[in-house]
Amino acid sequence: MRLSLRFVVPLLAILAAIAYAVLPLVDGLALRWFVRDLNVRSQLIANALEQPLTESLARDSRKHTTAYLTRIITDERLYALALCLRDGSSVVATNTFPESIRCDDLERFDLPLQRLIDTPQGLLHVAVEPLKRDGLQIGDLVLVHDMSFVQRRSEETRRYLYAFFVALGLVISLITVVIAQLSWRGWVQGTRALLRGEGLVRPSERGALPELRMIERDLRELMRDLRTEYRSRDPAQTDWSPDTLRDILRRDLRGEDIIAVSNREPYIHVRKNDEIEVLRPASGLVTALEPIMRACSGTWIAHGSGDADREVVDTNDRVAVPPEHAAYRIRRIWLTADEEQGYYFGFANEGLWPLCHIAHVRPAFRAGDWRAYVEVNQRFAQAVIDESRDASPIVLVQDYHCALVPRMIREQLPDATIITFWHIPWPNPESFAICPWRAELLDGLLGSSILGFHTRFHCNNFVDTVDRLLEARVDRETLDVTYGGLCTAVKRYPISIEWPPPPETTRKTVEACRSDIRRRYRLPAAQKVGIGVDRLDYTKGILERFMAVERLLELHPEWIGKFSLIQIAAPSRSSIREYQSFEVEVRALASRINARFAPGGVPPIVLRIAHHGPAEVYEHYRGADLCFVSSLHDGMNLVAKEFIACRDDDQGVLILSQFTGAARELPEALIVNPYDNEQCAAALHLALTMPPKEQQLRMRLMRGLVQQFNVFRWAGRMLLDAAGMRSRVYLGDKPGLPPKRAVPRARV
């Protein structure tokens, strides 16, 4: 009973304090209501009196008017009336009219709460309404209401509230005392049962205690909810942002840091004019992954390719980035010139790149390049092991440069959760079979817990390749591949970009971008401008894009001198012979088209082969009338999504190759076959003549998709799937880990 009273007394004190605080608020609110009602009532009375008063004044009968006003104030609430004439000739008022109200000082009653005055007769409400005759105001009618009824009603309300809080306190106190007594008896019985050795959750001889059974049931439900909480997230109803990713890491993955592995680094340190400058490389991988690392922190393992990279790292080859606000760190791997030549330029970009892209360039496979590829992949894997803080890290392996890394990590860290994402297309089994080390590459990738591709088509190609070339168990329904005792989930994760785009990229207005771009390239102010942004690569369809412009000018000569395509081409892999030849072809074709259609005039092709920072690229996006993406074969192509994201004016047209992954997500773009010259020229003409309303409709639909399916959703889905795998490991079903009965690994 003492414990109950110790709870009840403070509760009653709290209720009294609440009542003390609430009552003034109720009084103030009631006063405002009454003032509003009296304002409305005064206006109604003034409207009713307008005609009789004007007629009485017309007869110049002051005595008759005063008597008429006196009869009206017999109303219970109407205290006094007065008529102040504009000509100042007279004032007609009842004998109850307060002396403190003067006709020359009526402006002070304009605001509702200023209409209350305190007099010896009590609180009064004053309203001033205009009196008109033939549409002209001849005076003001002053209406004074007695507010004593408000005070009476407030006192009644206060008494009712006091009674309510007292009754509420008594009811809560009674319930509290009853529950406290029952709970105390239950705990006493439970303690006695424990002392008798019967346990808390084991039923005693007289049966299980109901209170303890309820506690046991609640604990079991809580544990079950914690294990399955990740399943309750509906991606369609989640606002995907950096905070969402951090929440997934904290709640679903117990705060694990992320380790990312890629050949390309997100920031390159180069020496320029005796100073170290930081560059952002032109890469779709960097565009997508860098915001994820900023959101999740952790470590990004990459090849240090800048000539000043060694000067900024610490003794463990680490550097914090971004430079302006460090959010994660880069662990750099150093390669010799021979290693880079064999691993990167040789096997990765002369072998795997043309093998996976149907771009009519023959792959080149050399045994020396393969040995370098294996050695460098081993070095990346060792760096992951060195950077891991425990035996079960979450590792994001990126792209075709690191195909062997997942298996190498798995052999050293069998409990790791390895998510590998293949950013380029995956070819059909017949094409992939060209590679002499096809089995080793597949074995390396199947060391992953999850293997992701942009499209379902690429997932199917990979599963078909495994089914054709390895002895593995393939589940066609779920696309799970069991090989070497490990289950790898093959999944579709269409990559995207950061949303909203960084503020610095859209700070400059669209109109300013339009005028600055045309002034920079010496184009007329009214010139229609298209934009192409790519690495200088034969898979990007740059030659096909130029030929489409040429065909447009042939079919529609009215665009000669009125349309220009600005092509930004970042130099890439310039030491490879095919890329050197391709650059020569691009320059020659641009020169030929310009010489044909603009000898000394406005060029139809403006070619800029140079690195451009994100701010410059977005300025071109915002200043252009259309963006032309003509890739011959592309996993996704983020240029299309960048162009959409930066067009907050809902204008601009996207022409998109059907051979990009983005074409499957953006049907509102003008989808073309880049090999069809006539179709591409027709699409250019359609884009240049498209009405603003249609541009707005298409752009809004595409912006909505990019906003919803942004890069944080791309990463979040992979992390949630990883959390699901780790939870199943906890429950005993262990996909991603070797089962007790291992399946023998095939040798091809």
Protein Blocks (a to p, Z undefined) as FASTA:
>chain_A
ZZmmmmmmmmmmmmmmmmmmmmmmmmmmmmmmmmmmmmmmmmmmmmmmmmmmmmmmmnop
aklmmmmmmmmmmpmklmbdcdddfklmaccddfklcfklcfklmmmmmpmklmpccdfk
bpcddddddddeehiafbdcdddddfklmmmmmmmmmmmmmmmmmmmmmmmmmmmmmmmm
mmmmmmmmmmmmmmnonojmlccfkopafklmmmmmmmmmmmmmmmmmmmmpcfklpccd
fklmmmmmmmmnnopacddddfbdfbdcddeehiacddddddfklmmmmmmmmmngpadd
dddfbfklmmmmcfkopacddfklcfbdcddddddfklmmmmmmmmmmmmmmmmmpcghp
acdddfklmmmmmmmmmmmmmmmmmmpmbfbdcdddedjklmmmmmmmmmmmmmbccddd
dfbdcddfklmmmpmklmmmmmmmmmpfbdcdfbfklmmmmmmmmmmmpccdddfklopa
ceehiacddddddddddddddfklmmpcfklmmmmmmmmnopafklccddddddddfklo
mmmmmmmmmmmmmmmmmlgopaccddddddehklbmklmmmmmmmmmmmmmmmmmmmghi
acfbdcddddddfklmmmmmmmpmbdcdfbfbdfkopmlmmmmmmmmnopajddddfkbf
klmmmmmbccddfklmklmmmmmmmmmmgcfklmmmmmmmmmmmmmmmcfklmmmmmmmm
mmmmmmmmmnopaghiacfbdcddddZZ
